[in-house]
Amino acid sequence: MDRQHTAGGTPVPLDAAGVDGSHTSVACLDPSLTIQQVNQEFDRRFGTPLEDLCGRPFCDLVHPSVQQPLKQQFARMLEGKRHRFATEVITVGEDTTHTLPLTAVAVRGGHLPDVAAILVMLPPADGDSADSGVVVPRKKLLSEVDARILEGIAAGVSTVPLASRLYLSRQGVEYHVSGLLRKLKVPNRAALVSRAYSMGVLKVGTWPPKVVEDFVK
């Protein structure tokens, strides 16, 4: 059974379901930059129990010397000036510090322009690159349209422009989104993108977001 933790509300599962070998450390932040959910690899990265991580400000986990620049990058994201950024941070664990690449992606909810959540991704705790192992899907999960919609959601595109891009109606996009939520067993778009990255369905370190073709029917 997947372990899932949240600081409040509906749990969002970030660990892979039916897929072996999730490599990336993933945390889901709310717009105040408070950690809402983490996967097990994130727990391993910081050596802190999952329940103690949830509810903490994410910037508490990085060295004071990088906190202010990091907050400024998050602020630009929340202002809608960017959908994604990649930078290096110094993380602070129980007994060690590490300089690591960090990728942050904004997730917007439905047709609203506001950022609903921010996904933060770090390399795995064992030192392997997130791309060093290939996550082999047990089955092809997505249709071609599903894959393009998932990529759009991960890029922060809301429903109406996504419908225009894919030559679908707004209702058609919502229909496919509902199907994706059921397939990945998650309650909302933020959880959908979290799960997709954690499962290896979306490639880490690629912009715009790209679905791994092995998951497409």
Secondary structure, DSSP 8 states (H G I E B T S, - for coil): ------SSSS----S-SS-S---SEEEEE-TT-BEEEE-HHHHHHHT--HHHHTTSBGGGGB-HHHHHHHHHHHHHHHTTS-SEEEEEEEEE-SS-EEEEEEEEEEEE-TT--SEEEEEEEE--TTS--TTSS----SS--B-HHHHHHHHHHHTT--HHHHHHHHT--HHHHHHHHHHHHHHHT-SSHHHHHHHHHHHTSB-TT-SS--B-GGGB-
